[in-house]
Amino acid sequence: MTTPENENTEYTVEFVDGPLEGQSDTRVLLHGAHDQRISMLAAVDSMESLFWYDEVDSREVQGKLHVRYAFDSGDSDPVGSDDEPS
């Protein structure tokens, strides 16, 4: 059951670059605040990799918090590139 106290406890995460560029996720606000730094586990070329993202900015869209995050390549697992000419 949703009560007014429990509303707006989630926010939308938007990945602006890196391996998760263009993707979004939903996270839970902790103590009413969003995370300044988040980690994501994702499969790249069939291998699990840990990626770190840092907050870029935040804004409210239709009453819901949206936070954009940028890829921190220095702290993340290496990302292999299979760039081949098309």
C-alpha positions as CSV (number, residue, x, y, z in Angstrom):
1,M,0.0,0.0,0.0
2,T,1.3,3.4,-0.9
3,T,1.1,6.2,1.6
4,P,1.9,9.9,1.0
5,E,5.0,9.3,3.2
6,N,6.3,6.6,0.8
7,E,5.7,8.6,-2.4
8,N,8.8,10.0,-4.2
9,T,11.2,7.6,-2.6
10,E,12.6,6.6,-6.0
11,Y,14.6,8.5,-8.6
12,T,15.6,7.9,-12.2
13,V,19.2,7.3,-13.1
14,E,20.4,8.3,-16.6
15,F,23.8,7.2,-17.9
16,V,25.3,9.9,-20.1
17,D,28.4,8.0,-21.4
18,G,30.5,4.8,-20.9
19,P,29.3,1.3,-21.5
20,L,25.7,2.0,-20.2
21,E,25.3,5.2,-22.3
22,G,21.7,5.9,-23.1
23,Q,20.3,3.5,-20.5
24,S,18.3,4.4,-17.4
25,D,17.6,2.7,-14.1
26,T,15.4,3.3,-11.0
27,R,17.0,3.7,-7.6
28,V,15.7,4.3,-4.1
29,L,16.4,7.5,-2.2
30,L,18.3,6.8,1.0
31,H,17.3,9.2,3.8
32,G,15.7,11.4,1.2
33,A,18.8,11.8,-0.9
34,H,20.2,10.3,-4.1
35,D,23.6,8.7,-4.4
36,Q,26.5,10.9,-5.7
37,R,28.4,7.8,-6.9
38,I,26.9,4.5,-8.0
39,S,28.2,1.2,-9.3
40,M,26.6,-1.0,-11.9
41,L,27.3,-4.7,-12.7
42,A,26.8,-5.4,-16.4
43,A,27.8,-8.1,-18.9
44,V,30.1,-6.9,-21.7
45,D,31.1,-9.5,-24.3
46,S,29.6,-12.2,-22.0
47,M,31.8,-11.1,-19.0
48,E,30.5,-9.5,-15.9
49,S,32.1,-6.1,-15.3
50,L,31.8,-3.5,-12.5
51,F,31.3,0.1,-13.7
52,W,31.4,3.2,-11.5
53,Y,29.5,6.4,-12.3
54,D,29.6,9.8,-10.7
55,E,26.8,12.4,-10.5
56,V,26.8,15.1,-13.2
57,D,23.6,16.9,-12.3
58,S,20.0,16.5,-11.2
59,R,16.6,17.9,-12.1
60,E,12.9,17.3,-11.5
61,V,10.8,16.0,-14.4
62,Q,7.0,15.8,-13.8
63,G,7.6,15.7,-10.0
64,K,10.2,12.9,-10.1
65,L,13.9,13.3,-9.5
66,H,16.2,12.5,-12.5
67,V,20.0,12.3,-11.9
68,R,22.5,12.1,-14.7
69,Y,25.7,10.1,-14.1
70,A,29.1,10.0,-16.0
71,F,31.3,7.0,-16.4
72,D,34.5,6.8,-14.2
73,S,36.8,4.7,-16.3
74,G,39.7,4.9,-13.8
75,D,37.8,3.0,-11.1
76,S,35.8,0.7,-13.4
77,D,36.7,-2.7,-14.9
78,P,38.3,-2.3,-18.3
79,V,36.0,-2.3,-21.2
80,G,37.1,-4.2,-24.3
81,S,36.5,-2.7,-27.7
82,D,35.5,-4.8,-30.7
83,D,35.4,-1.9,-33.1
84,E,35.5,-3.3,-36.5
85,P,34.9,-1.4,-39.8
86,S,31.4,-1.9,-41.0
